[in-house]
Amino acid sequence: MALYKYSSFVTQSNDTGFDAIHSPGTPAPFAGIYKCAGCGHEIGTAEAHPLPPQNHHQHTVAQGNIRWRLAVYAQHN
């Protein structure tokens, strides 16, 4: 789970961008921290960089395929 020390550095959002599930190897739509929906593994990536591939880490059969979901959006204005 993503951690933070200063609550003033993060803001809760209900943006639908947090609901989308992304396949391995697809470009990240946003810069930030992505969490694997199957096992909870987290990665950080830049916008438009490919999300880690299917062989990035191993899953059990119960965890299913690797699927990425945006957990923390790195806003840059």
Secondary structure, DSSP 8 states (H G I E B T S, - for coil): ----S-GGG------GGGT-EE-TTSB-SSSEEEEETTT--EEEE-TTSB---GGGS---GGG-S--EEEEEE----
